[in-house]
């Protein structure tokens, strides 16, 4: 089954090794870039990557599942999404435009 639209594996490809194991390969994660429409979010107690994704990306389907975009987009990426976010930490949130025109763009897929 191919990865769903807006999946972090949307542009990945698979290859089978000699043992028949399927190996998934993908592009380098989309890292932080300075855009005029980036937003800053100051973490409050109880915030998680999933709740923030749901809050900021709500117009998109399965918005909470896009937590990995926020994790990867930080100047200092969040490598473990299970770690409790420290209150007061400033996270950079990419805009919906950045998601649709940059991260999930056809141009990026062809470049990969």
N, C-alpha and C positions, 0 to 999 in steps of 0.2 A: 504494500500500500504506500503510495507517495505521501510525503509530508503535507500537512494541511497548509492552506494559505495563512500567512502571518505566523508561521512556525519558525523557530530559530534554525530549523533544518530545511526550510523551503528551498534553498539553493544548494543543498548538499547533494552528493552523489554517493552511490554505494558500489563496492566492488567485492567480489567473493575471493577469498584466499584459497590456497590449495586444499585446506581441510574442510572447505565448504562454509566457513564462517563468513558472515556478512560484515564488512567494515564500512562505516559511514565516515565520509570526509566532507568537509565544508570549508567555507571561506573563513578567514580571520574574523573574529567578532568586530562589529562596528564600534569603534572606540570614540571617545569624546572628541567633539569638534565644536569650535566656537561658532554658534549661530545666533543671530539677533533674537530669534524666537525661543531660545532655550529658557527654561524657568528654573528658579532656585526653590527648593523646598527644605525648610528647616524641620528635621525629624522631631516628632513628639513621641512621648511614651505611647506604645501600642502600635506605632506605624510599622509596617512591614513592606517589603518590596511588592508583594502581591496586592496589598491594600492600596498602595500608592499607584500601581499600574491601573487598578480598577478605577481609582479616582481621576487620574489624568488622561487615561486612554479610553474612557467609557464609551465614546462613540463607535469604537471598533469592537468586532465580535471577540468574545472570550478575553476581554481586556485584562483581567487579573493574570491570565497566563502569559502576558507580555512583561512580567517582572524582570526577565533576563535582559531586556533592553535597558532598563534603568541600571541594573547591576553592571552591564558591560560599558555603558556610556559614561561612567564616572572617570574623572581624571586619574583617580586611584580606584580601579575597578573592584567591585565586591566579588570575591571569588567563592564565597560560601554563602548561599542565600538563606541558610538556616540560622546564621548568626543574628542575634538580636541587634537591630540598628540602635546606635547610641543616640539618645535624645540630645539635640543641639547640633548634630552633624548636618552639614549642608549637602544636599544631593542635587545634582543637575538633572533636570527632567527634559528630555527632548520633546519637541512639539509633535502634534499629529502630522503636520507637514513634513517634518524630518523623517518620521516613520514611513510615510507613504512615498515621498519623493526621493529619499536617500536610502534608508535602511532596506526597504522592500522594493526598491526600484528595479525595473527590468534592466536598466543600464548597469547597475551593480552586479546583477546576475550574469550578464554577458561578459563583464570584466573579470569575473571570478573564474 
